Amino acid sequence: MAIQLWIDDGDPWYLSPDIWVVPGDDPNSAIGVPVVNEPAYVWARAHNRGTATVTNATVRYYWANPSMVITPSNSTLIGTSFVSLLPGETKDVLCLTPWTPVWVNDGHECLIAEAFHASDPLPPRGLNDPFDPPNDRHVAQLNLGVALALARMQMVIHCFAAGNAARLGTAEVTLRARRAPIETLARLKGNLGLRRVPAEMGEIKEFGLQPFRCGEQIEGIGKPQLALRLKPGEQRGLALAIKLPKQRDPKAGALFLVEEFVRDKVVGGIGALVLPEADEANHPETEETKQHNQERRDSDA
């Protein structure tokens, strides 16, 4: 087998447990969710499942706007690191270049990491060819947006893009939204800095997809399935709207998955996680948070 480099996919594949973020200036501090316009560090877990030692394998890190189809041309390189691995060894690899998330979908960008070496190269890929984690062990993605369900909030909205990465030919694509068991988060708990997986929020009857352009007002919920006809290279903005139960456990959460299908094959996906604001175990109240929460309570009074 010689050298075999891996960054593992998740279940589903676009929620990799091998990519995570440390917000702030210290890459060795607590794992968490990145904050818009504040520095953060990205980590990836690289495995050598081959029989030969690899010296100075390359690990590259990218971010991309929330999208079903991510390619080198619509992603941005954060930085590059190097790692040496014995046969069967696994190491956590830090991207030494800090990353500052920009305001896109409240800062919820997608992250991509890939590991390779001259003796274990990446498959051929053009600038407009999608990253292909299900079929390429070198690369993985973490496509997950996180929102806090504030006490009076009745709707959560996640915005993203669907796309057609084909160079030739119009594609008929189908977007499907579904609720996933909260247990799906078990493998990702550490990635998000969660101390525990939240309780399952009660039944959510209304959620759906609809076209969206930045700056537009979201009206209505839409339907869980949406069909699109996309030209080669076209991307279309969409929103997932989730109507939360009026009566809900203040420590409960919910996870939704949106997947893009072409001829019944999943070509991309993104997760939408709703976390409870009241879960102090997962969101310890710092002095800054205390002030923010008090200001919000004062404005609600």
N, C-alpha and C positions, 0 to 999 in steps of 0.2 A: 504493500500500500504506500510505501515511502511516506511523504508528507501529506497529511490530509487536514486542512484548516477548515474549521467550522465556526459560525456564529449561529446559535440555534434559533429556530422559529418558535413561535408560540402556538397556542391552540385557542382561537384560529391563528393562522400563520403570521398575520400582520400585527399581532400583539406579542412581540418577542420579550422573553424574560431576560435576555442577554444585553439589553440596552437600558440605561437609566441616567438620571440627571441629579447633580448636587447643586442646588441653588446657592449663590453667594460667592465669596472670594476664596474660600478654602475648599479645595476639591476633596478633602478627607472629612468634611463635616457631614451632617445628616442628609440622606437622600430625600428628595421631595419633588414637588411640581415646579417647573420653571415659572418665573415671574416676568412679565413684559418689561423690557427696558432695564432689567437688572442682570448682572453677569451670572453665569452658571457654567458648570463643567459637565461634560458628557463622558460616560464610561461605557465600555463594551467588554463582554466576556468572550475570550477567544479560546478555542480548543484545538489541540493537535491530536487527532484520532488516528494518526498514521504510525508507522514503525520507525521513522527516522527523525532525528532532532532537526528543528528549524531554527535558524539564526536570523534575527532581524526581519521577521515577517512584517509586512506593512498592514496597518489598520487605518482605514479612512472613515471619517465621520461626516455626515451630511445632515442638513435640515431642509425641509420642503414645506410649502404651504399645504394645509390639509387637503389631500387629494387621493382619489382612488388609484390613479395611474401615475407613478413617480418615475421620472427618468433623470439622467444626468443633466439634461438641458433645463429642467424645471426645478432642480434642487441646487443647493448652495453648499460648497465644501466648507466645513468648519475647520478641519485640521487633519493632520496625519501623525500617527505614532508608530513605534516599532516594538516588537516583542519577540523573545526567543522562547521556544517551548520544547521540552523533552517529549518523547513519544508518550501519548496518553495524558499529557499535562494540560491543565487549564489555568489561565491567568486573567485577572481583571486588568484591563488596559485603559489608562486615562488619556483622553485627548488633552494635550498640554495647552492647546489654544482655547481660551475661554470663549463661550458663546453667549451672546446677548439676544434673547428672543425679541422679535419685533411684534407690533400689534397686527396679528392676523388671527381672526377667530379667537379673540381674547388671549393671543399668545400661544395657542395650542398648535404648534407646528409638528409635523411628522419627523421622526429621526430614523436615519439609515446608517448602518455600520457594515463594513466589509473587510475581511482579512484575506491576504493572498501573499504569494512569494513567487520568485522566478521559477522555483521547482514545483509550484502548485498555483499556476496562474488563473486569473479570472477567465471565464468564457468570453468570446468575442462579443462586444456590446458597443453599439453606436450611441451618439449623444441623445438620440430620440428613442432608443430602445429601453423599455421599462426595466428597472431592477426586478429580479425574478426570484424572490426568496424560496418559493415552493420547489423550484427546480435547480437552485444554485446554493449549495451549502456554505459558500463564502459570505453570503450577505443576509442580513435580517432587517426588519423594520419594526418600529414601535409607533403605530398610528392610533393615538388615543387622546381624545379631548376630555378634560375634566372640568366640571362645573359644580359649584356649591349650591345646594338647595336652601336658600334663605327662608326664614320662617314664613314670610308672607308671599313667597314666590309661587306662582301658579303655572308657569310655563318655563321650560328650559329649551334653548335653541342652540344647535350646533351647525355651523356652516362649513362647507367643504366643496370640492369640485369633482365632478365625474369627467372622464376623458376617453378619447379614442387615440391610442398610441400607434395605430396602424399607419404606415406610410402611404398606402393606397387603399381606396375603397371606404365608403361610408359604412359605419357600424351601427347595428341595432343593439342597443344595450338596455339592460333592465337593472334598476336599482331596487333592492329589497331591504327594508328595515325590520329588525326583529329584536325582541327582548331576549337577553341571554341570562342564564342563571348567575346569581351573584357569585357563586362558587368559581366561576370562570376567572375571577380575580385572584384566586388563591396563589397562582404562580406569579402574579404581578404585584402582589402585596409589597414585597421588598422593593420593587422598582419605583413605587410611588411613595415610599416612606411611611406606609400605613402600618400601624401597630396591630390592627386587626381588620378583618373583612367586615364591612357593615352588615347589619341585618337587612333582609330582603324587604324592600318597600312593597306596600300592598298593590293590588291590581291596578294597572294603568291601562285604561281602555282606549285612550285617544293618543296616538302618535302617528306621524306621517311625514312624507317628503314633499317638497315643492320647489320650483325654481326660485332662485334668489340672486339678487345683485347687491353688492355692498352699498349700504345707505338706504336700502328699501325697508319698508315696514313689513314685518311678517304678519299676515292676516290668515286666520284659520289654521288648521292642523295639517291638512293634506292626507294622503293615503299611504299605507306602508309599502306600496309598490308603485314604481314610476318607470315608464318606458321612454327612452330617448333615441333620437337618430342623430348621430354625431359624424361630422366630416373628419377626414384624416387630420390628426393633430389637434382637433377641437377640444376645448375644455368648457364645461358648463357649470355655473355656480348653482349649488343646491343647499337647502336647509332641512335639517331634521328638527321638527317641533315636537316636544313631549309635554303633554298636559299632566301635571302632577295631581295626585289626589288631594282634595281639600283637607281631609283628615288623614294624617300620616304620622307614623312614628318618627319623632325628631332625630332618631339615630339610625334611620334606615336609608338605604341607597338603592340605586338601580343601574344596570348596565344594558346599553343597547348597541347592536352591531348593524352597520349598513354595509352591504356588499354589492359590488358591480358584477353583473353576469354578462358574458357574451356566449351565446349558444350553450347556456347552462353551465358554463365554466366560470368559476370565480376568478376575476382578473385583478381585483383589488378590494380593499375593505378598510373600514375605520371604526373605532370604538368610541362610544359616547358614554362617559361615566358620570353619574349624578351622585355626589357625595353629600352626606348630611353635614350642615354647618354646625349642628349642635354636638357632634361627636368629638368631645374634647380629647379623647384618647388619640384620635387621628389628627386633630388640629389643635395642639396645645396653644393656649392663648398667650401670645407675647405681649409686651407693653404696647407695641404699635397696634396689634390686633385689638387689645382691650380698648384703646382710644377710638379705633375705627368703629368697633361694635357699639361703644357708648354714643358716639356721634350719630350712628344710624338709629339707635333706640330713641335718642332725643328728637330726631327728625320725625320719627313715627308717632311720637307722643302727641 
